[in-house]
Amino acid sequence: MSDIPAYARAAGLAKAHAEGRLDERLGFFAKPKLLIVDELG
């Protein structure tokens, strides 16, 4: 389980994109069978 705010994930993806590693980082989101993004609380 990972408890990181969505804005931090987005910032990490933006950084990976700038570094040419976006495909590698997107693979992280493809691994779990269930991905929940909860930003209500």
C-alpha positions as CSV (number, residue, x, y, z in Angstrom):
1,M,0.0,0.0,0.0
2,S,1.2,3.5,-0.8
3,D,-0.2,6.6,0.8
4,I,1.1,9.5,-1.3
5,P,-1.0,12.5,-2.3
6,A,-2.1,12.7,-6.0
7,Y,-0.3,16.0,-6.4
8,A,3.0,14.4,-5.4
9,R,2.4,11.5,-7.8
10,A,1.7,14.1,-10.6
11,A,4.9,16.0,-9.7
12,G,6.8,12.7,-9.9
13,L,5.4,11.9,-13.3
14,A,6.2,15.4,-14.6
15,K,9.8,15.0,-13.4
16,A,10.1,11.6,-15.0
17,H,8.8,13.1,-18.2
18,A,11.4,15.8,-18.1
19,E,14.1,13.2,-17.5
20,G,12.8,10.9,-20.4
21,R,11.7,8.2,-18.0
22,L,7.9,8.5,-18.2
23,D,7.3,5.1,-19.6
24,E,9.3,3.5,-16.7
25,R,7.3,5.5,-14.1
26,L,3.9,4.7,-15.7
27,G,4.8,1.0,-15.3
28,F,4.4,1.6,-11.5
29,F,0.7,2.3,-12.0
30,A,0.2,-0.8,-14.2
31,K,1.3,-3.3,-11.6
32,P,-1.5,-3.2,-9.0
33,K,-4.7,-5.0,-9.7
34,L,-6.5,-2.2,-7.9
35,L,-5.5,1.4,-8.0
36,I,-7.4,3.9,-5.8
37,V,-6.8,7.6,-6.0
38,D,-8.5,9.2,-3.0
39,E,-8.2,13.0,-2.7
40,L,-11.5,13.7,-0.9
41,G,-10.0,13.9,2.6
